[in-house]
Amino acid sequence: MIHRQVLGVCFFIHLFRVFADKENAHLTTPQILTKHGYPNEVHHVTTSDGYILALHRILPDKNTTHKPVLVLHGLFVESSSFVSTGVKNGLGFLLADEGYDIWLGNVRGTPSSCNHTTLHPNRDPKFWDFSWHEMGTIDLPAMVDHVLNVTHQASLHYVGYSQGTTIFFVMMATHPTYNAKIKVHMAMAPVAYLGHMKSVPFGTTWNNILNLWFKVFKINQVPPNNLFFVLRRVCSFSFKLCNLVSMSIFGYKTNQEDSNTLTYFLTHFVVPVSRKQGHHYMQIIKSGYFRRYDFGRRKNEEMYGSSNPPSYNLSLVTTKCHLFYSRDDLLVSEVDAARVCKELGGACASSNLVNGTIKHPDWLIGNRIGELVYSKLLNIMADY
């Protein structure tokens, strides 16, 4: 039972690559952009706590309005997830084709942002002592300021997917002055509450097993390299097993590509996350609250002055947010998305229940996501 659950988490890490362009599998974001003829730059931002973050910029055409757009990825992926599916399907390309100045962010711990001024990711466990709280309070504000400084603009458009929306909500709840710096937030699969998620492996029992396992073996990042090696071997021999795991987590059956394609992409590099990062999500699943990291009663008293961590106040968000969600997304339920909209109040400019079958990975790789979501997203953005 435990082995199947472990495989489930690892499969989640790689699933977005299943429908990516095979030729892009080994390429970095800049290499993919260059391959397709899109001029680009790599920018580096050093945060106040020493993490060195990479921003991948798709340079705008000289004849466009040059409105900057910051796009932020979800859990277990990085900026390449917005361009790996190719020119016709990648959101990064589609936004660039509309004339925007595109900035693809990479939060701390991802391969593109796995650097620090003093800490080494392989030698210093302290490097991995972060959650998406630090991404919202430190990483995203640093990215926003850098983009605005370089482009000489007062504000920008923001597109977030899954964890990218969580990070946005954290930033606004802790740094409300940044509302003036964001024109609009296009939130795909918005994650603040997960109380009604339908993905069984991410329930309370799995939370307890996973956390204990990581503590016993002193694992700071997910997945550890040795476990990934095992997964690669298993999936290379058993497409059916990988597909079964996919179904158990997302209700997602791979029927658009053959088994060779799936196996091919499961053998490539993983995008790790910190143990604390994943555990923080497990905590909000268990508690039902969108709140800061729970260190336990004693340390909570030291950190927060209360036995329980404080909640993030979504009423502090004044930037207009357009939410996109699906009934078939087993991670982001319709009920939880509606709760986000309710707590945003007037900042929730629209709540869009997308027609069609869209599972959580489909926001990046679905073969109809362009017509179902991206086209509407682009139309709304044009009004800001």
C-alpha positions as CSV (number, residue, x, y, z in Angstrom):
1,M,0.0,0.0,0.0
2,I,2.8,2.4,1.0
3,H,4.8,1.6,-2.1
4,R,1.8,2.4,-4.3
5,Q,1.4,5.8,-2.6
6,V,5.0,6.6,-2.9
7,L,4.8,5.9,-6.7
8,G,1.7,8.1,-6.8
9,V,3.5,11.1,-5.5
10,C,6.5,10.5,-7.8
11,F,4.2,10.1,-10.8
12,F,2.5,13.4,-10.0
13,I,5.9,15.1,-10.3
14,H,6.3,14.0,-13.9
15,L,2.8,13.8,-15.3
16,F,2.8,17.2,-16.9
17,R,5.6,16.0,-19.3
18,V,3.6,13.2,-20.8
19,F,2.1,15.3,-23.6
20,A,5.1,17.6,-24.0
21,D,6.9,17.9,-27.2
22,K,9.4,14.9,-27.2
23,E,12.1,17.1,-28.7
24,N,11.8,19.5,-25.8
25,A,12.2,16.9,-23.1
26,H,16.0,17.4,-22.5
27,L,16.0,21.2,-23.1
28,T,16.0,24.0,-20.6
29,T,13.4,26.8,-20.9
30,P,15.9,29.2,-22.8
31,Q,16.9,26.4,-25.1
32,I,13.2,25.6,-26.0
33,L,12.6,29.3,-26.6
34,T,15.6,29.7,-28.8
35,K,14.8,26.5,-30.7
36,H,11.4,28.0,-31.7
37,G,12.9,31.3,-32.7
38,Y,11.7,33.4,-29.7
39,P,14.4,35.9,-28.5
40,N,14.9,35.5,-24.7
41,E,16.9,36.5,-21.7
42,V,17.8,34.9,-18.4
43,H,17.6,37.2,-15.4
44,H,18.7,36.4,-11.9
45,V,17.3,37.8,-8.7
46,T,18.9,37.4,-5.3
47,T,16.3,37.3,-2.5
48,S,16.8,38.9,1.0
49,D,17.6,35.5,2.4
50,G,20.1,34.6,-0.2
51,Y,18.3,32.4,-2.8
52,I,19.2,33.1,-6.4
53,L,16.1,32.9,-8.6
54,A,16.0,32.7,-12.4
55,L,13.5,34.6,-14.5
56,H,13.1,33.5,-18.1
57,R,12.0,36.4,-20.3
58,I,10.5,36.1,-23.8
59,L,11.3,39.4,-25.4
60,P,8.4,41.3,-26.9
61,D,8.2,42.3,-30.5
62,K,9.3,46.0,-31.0
63,N,5.9,46.8,-32.5
64,T,3.8,45.7,-29.5
65,T,2.6,47.4,-26.3
66,H,5.2,45.5,-24.2
67,K,2.9,45.0,-21.2
68,P,4.8,42.8,-18.8
69,V,3.3,39.5,-17.7
70,L,4.7,37.4,-14.9
71,V,3.8,33.7,-15.1
72,L,4.4,31.3,-12.2
73,H,4.3,27.5,-12.2
74,G,2.8,24.9,-10.0
75,L,4.2,22.3,-7.6
76,F,6.8,19.9,-8.9
77,V,7.3,21.8,-12.2
78,E,9.1,25.0,-13.2
79,S,9.0,27.6,-16.0
80,S,9.5,24.9,-18.7
81,S,6.0,23.6,-18.1
82,F,4.6,26.7,-19.9
83,V,6.6,26.1,-23.1
84,S,7.3,22.3,-23.2
85,T,4.1,21.6,-25.1
86,G,5.3,23.6,-28.1
87,V,4.4,26.8,-29.9
88,K,0.8,26.0,-30.6
89,N,-0.1,24.8,-27.1
90,G,2.3,26.4,-24.6
91,L,0.8,29.2,-22.7
92,G,4.1,31.1,-22.7
93,F,4.2,31.1,-26.5
94,L,0.6,32.1,-26.8
95,L,1.0,35.1,-24.5
96,A,4.1,36.2,-26.3
97,D,2.3,36.0,-29.6
98,E,-0.3,38.4,-28.2
99,G,2.5,41.0,-27.8
100,Y,3.1,40.7,-24.1
101,D,6.5,40.9,-22.5
102,I,6.6,37.5,-20.8
103,W,8.5,36.7,-17.6
104,L,8.5,33.0,-16.6
105,G,9.3,32.7,-12.9
106,N,11.1,29.9,-11.1
107,V,10.7,29.7,-7.3
108,R,13.5,28.5,-4.9
109,G,14.4,24.9,-5.1
110,T,13.6,24.3,-8.7
111,P,16.5,23.4,-11.0
112,S,16.7,26.9,-12.5
113,S,16.6,28.5,-9.0
114,C,18.6,25.9,-7.0
115,N,21.3,28.3,-6.0
116,H,22.2,30.3,-2.9
117,T,24.8,32.8,-1.8
118,T,26.0,30.7,1.1
119,L,24.1,27.4,1.2
120,H,24.6,24.3,-1.1
121,P,21.4,22.3,-1.9
122,N,23.3,19.0,-1.7
123,R,25.3,19.7,1.5
124,D,23.2,22.0,3.6
125,P,19.8,20.8,4.8
126,K,19.0,24.4,5.8
127,F,18.8,25.2,2.1
128,W,15.6,23.2,1.9
129,D,14.0,24.8,5.0
130,F,11.3,26.6,3.2
131,S,7.6,26.3,2.2
132,W,5.5,28.2,-0.2
133,H,5.1,30.8,2.5
134,E,8.6,32.0,1.8
135,M,7.9,31.9,-1.9
136,G,5.0,34.3,-1.3
137,T,6.6,36.5,1.3
138,I,10.1,36.7,-0.3
139,D,10.4,35.1,-3.8
140,L,7.4,36.6,-5.6
141,P,7.8,40.2,-4.3
142,A,11.4,40.0,-5.4
143,M,10.4,38.8,-8.9
144,V,7.7,41.5,-9.2
145,D,10.1,44.3,-8.2
146,H,12.7,43.1,-10.7
147,V,10.3,42.9,-13.6
148,L,8.9,46.3,-12.9
149,N,12.4,47.8,-12.5
150,V,13.6,46.4,-15.8
151,T,10.5,47.2,-17.8
152,H,10.0,50.7,-16.1
153,Q,6.4,49.9,-15.5
154,A,4.3,50.6,-12.5
155,S,2.3,47.3,-12.6
156,L,2.1,44.0,-14.4
157,H,-0.3,41.2,-15.3
158,Y,0.1,37.9,-13.3
159,V,-0.8,34.4,-14.4
160,G,-0.6,31.7,-11.8
161,Y,-1.2,27.9,-12.0
162,S,-2.0,25.9,-8.9
163,Q,0.9,26.6,-6.4
164,G,1.5,29.8,-8.4
165,T,-1.9,31.0,-7.2
166,T,-1.2,30.0,-3.6
167,I,2.0,32.1,-3.7
168,F,0.1,35.1,-5.0
169,F,-2.5,34.9,-2.2
170,V,0.3,34.6,0.4
171,M,2.1,37.7,-1.0
172,M,-1.0,39.8,-1.0
173,A,-2.1,38.7,2.5
174,T,1.4,39.5,3.9
175,H,2.4,42.4,1.6
176,P,-0.9,44.2,0.6
177,T,1.0,47.1,-0.8
178,Y,1.7,44.8,-3.8
179,N,-1.9,45.0,-4.9
180,A,-1.0,48.3,-6.6
181,K,1.7,46.5,-8.6
182,I,-0.5,43.8,-10.1
183,K,-3.2,44.7,-12.6
184,V,-4.9,41.4,-12.7
185,H,-4.5,37.8,-11.5
186,M,-5.4,35.1,-13.9
187,A,-5.7,32.1,-11.5
188,M,-5.8,28.6,-13.1
189,A,-6.8,25.9,-10.5
190,P,-6.6,28.3,-7.6
191,V,-5.3,26.7,-4.4
192,A,-6.0,28.1,-1.0
193,Y,-8.4,25.5,0.4
194,L,-8.2,21.8,-0.2
195,G,-10.8,20.5,2.2
196,H,-13.0,19.0,-0.6
197,M,-10.2,17.5,-2.8
198,K,-11.0,14.0,-4.1
199,S,-7.5,12.7,-4.5
200,V,-7.3,9.8,-2.0
201,P,-3.4,9.6,-1.7
202,F,-3.3,13.2,-0.3
203,G,-5.6,12.5,2.6
204,T,-4.7,12.5,6.3
205,T,-3.4,9.0,6.5
206,W,-1.0,9.6,3.6
207,N,0.0,12.9,5.3
208,N,1.1,11.0,8.5
209,I,2.9,8.2,6.6
210,L,4.8,10.6,4.4
211,N,5.8,13.0,7.1
212,L,7.1,10.1,9.4
213,W,9.0,8.6,6.5
214,F,10.7,11.8,5.6
215,K,11.7,12.5,9.3
216,V,13.0,9.0,9.8
217,F,15.2,9.0,6.7
218,K,16.0,12.7,7.1
219,I,14.8,13.6,3.6
220,N,14.7,17.3,2.9
221,Q,13.5,17.3,-0.7
222,V,10.9,15.3,-2.7
223,P,11.5,12.9,-4.3
224,P,15.0,11.7,-3.1
225,N,17.3,10.7,-6.0
226,N,17.4,7.0,-5.1
227,L,13.6,6.8,-5.1
228,F,13.4,8.5,-8.5
229,F,15.9,6.0,-9.8
230,V,13.6,3.1,-8.7
231,L,10.6,4.9,-10.3
232,R,12.3,5.3,-13.6
233,R,13.1,1.6,-13.7
234,V,9.5,0.5,-12.7
235,C,7.8,2.9,-15.2
236,S,10.1,1.9,-18.0
237,F,8.8,-1.7,-17.6
238,S,5.2,-1.0,-16.6
239,F,3.2,1.6,-18.4
240,K,0.0,0.1,-16.9
241,L,1.3,0.7,-13.4
242,C,2.1,4.3,-14.0
243,N,-1.3,4.8,-15.7
244,L,-3.0,3.2,-12.6
245,V,-1.3,5.6,-10.3
246,S,-2.3,8.5,-12.6
247,M,-5.9,7.3,-12.3
248,S,-5.7,7.1,-8.5
249,I,-4.5,10.6,-8.0
250,F,-6.2,12.6,-10.8
251,G,-8.8,10.2,-12.3
252,Y,-6.5,10.7,-15.3
253,K,-6.1,8.0,-17.9
254,T,-3.4,8.4,-20.5
255,N,-5.3,7.7,-23.7
256,Q,-4.0,10.4,-26.0
257,E,-0.4,9.0,-26.4
258,D,1.1,5.6,-26.5
259,S,3.0,3.9,-23.7
260,N,6.3,4.6,-25.3
261,T,5.7,8.3,-25.0
262,L,4.8,8.1,-21.3
263,T,7.8,5.9,-20.5
264,Y,10.0,8.3,-22.4
265,F,9.1,11.3,-20.3
266,L,9.2,9.4,-17.0
267,T,12.9,8.8,-17.5
268,H,13.9,12.5,-17.5
269,F,14.9,14.9,-14.8
270,V,12.7,15.6,-11.8
271,V,11.8,19.0,-10.4
272,P,12.1,18.6,-6.6
273,V,10.3,20.4,-3.9
274,S,11.1,20.7,-0.2
275,R,9.6,18.4,2.3
276,K,8.3,21.4,4.2
277,Q,6.7,22.7,1.1
278,G,4.7,19.6,0.5
279,H,3.9,19.2,4.2
280,H,2.4,22.7,4.3
281,Y,-0.1,21.6,1.7
282,M,-0.9,18.5,3.7
283,Q,-1.5,20.7,6.8
284,I,-4.1,22.8,5.0
285,I,-5.8,19.6,3.8
286,K,-6.0,18.3,7.3
287,S,-7.0,21.5,9.1
288,G,-9.3,23.0,6.5
289,Y,-7.7,26.4,6.9
290,F,-5.5,28.5,4.6
291,R,-2.9,29.4,7.2
292,R,0.8,29.6,7.9
293,Y,3.0,26.6,8.6
294,D,2.2,24.7,11.7
295,F,5.3,24.0,13.7
296,G,3.5,22.5,16.7
297,R,2.1,24.2,19.8
298,R,5.3,25.2,21.5
299,K,7.1,26.6,18.4
300,N,3.9,28.3,17.2
301,E,3.8,30.2,20.5
302,E,7.3,31.4,19.8
303,M,6.7,32.2,16.2
304,Y,3.2,33.5,16.2
305,G,2.3,34.2,19.8
306,S,-0.5,31.6,19.6
307,S,-0.9,27.9,19.7
308,N,-2.3,27.7,16.2
309,P,-0.8,29.4,13.1
310,P,-2.6,32.5,11.8
311,S,-4.7,32.3,8.7
312,Y,-3.9,34.3,5.5
313,N,-6.5,37.0,5.2
314,L,-7.8,36.9,1.6
315,S,-9.9,40.0,2.2
316,L,-6.6,42.0,1.9
317,V,-6.4,41.1,-1.8
318,T,-7.8,44.0,-3.9
319,T,-6.2,43.0,-7.2
320,K,-8.9,41.7,-9.6
321,C,-8.7,38.0,-9.7
322,H,-10.3,35.8,-12.4
323,L,-10.6,32.1,-11.2
324,F,-10.7,29.1,-13.5
325,Y,-11.5,25.7,-12.2
326,S,-13.1,22.4,-13.3
327,R,-15.4,19.8,-11.8
328,D,-13.0,17.0,-12.9
329,D,-10.0,18.4,-11.1
330,L,-9.5,16.0,-8.2
331,L,-7.1,18.4,-6.4
332,V,-8.9,21.7,-6.8
333,S,-12.6,21.2,-6.2
334,E,-15.5,23.4,-7.3
335,V,-16.4,23.9,-3.6
336,D,-12.9,25.0,-2.6
337,A,-12.6,27.4,-5.5
338,A,-16.0,28.9,-4.7
339,R,-14.8,29.5,-1.1
340,V,-11.7,31.4,-2.4
341,C,-14.0,33.6,-4.5
342,K,-16.2,34.3,-1.6
343,E,-13.3,35.3,0.7
344,L,-11.8,37.5,-2.0
345,G,-15.0,39.5,-2.0
346,G,-15.0,42.2,-4.6
347,A,-11.5,41.2,-5.8
348,C,-13.1,38.1,-7.3
349,A,-13.9,39.6,-10.7
350,S,-15.1,36.3,-12.2
351,S,-15.4,32.7,-11.2
352,N,-15.2,30.5,-14.3
353,L,-16.3,26.8,-14.1
354,V,-14.7,25.5,-17.3
355,N,-16.7,23.2,-19.5
356,G,-15.1,20.0,-20.6
357,T,-13.1,17.3,-18.8
358,I,-10.1,19.0,-17.3
359,K,-8.0,17.2,-14.7
360,H,-5.3,19.0,-12.7
361,P,-2.4,18.4,-15.3
362,D,-4.7,19.4,-18.2
363,W,-4.3,23.1,-17.3
364,L,-0.8,22.6,-18.8
365,I,-1.1,19.7,-21.2
366,G,-4.7,19.1,-22.1
367,N,-5.3,18.8,-25.8
368,R,-8.3,21.2,-25.6
369,I,-7.0,23.6,-23.0
370,G,-6.3,26.3,-25.5
371,E,-9.9,26.6,-26.6
372,L,-11.4,25.9,-23.2
373,V,-9.2,28.1,-21.1
374,Y,-6.4,30.0,-22.7
375,S,-8.5,31.8,-25.3
376,K,-10.8,33.1,-22.6
377,L,-7.9,34.0,-20.4
378,L,-6.3,36.0,-23.2
379,N,-9.6,37.9,-23.9
380,I,-9.9,38.9,-20.3
381,M,-6.3,40.0,-20.0
382,A,-6.8,42.3,-23.0
383,D,-9.2,44.4,-20.9
384,Y,-6.5,45.3,-18.4
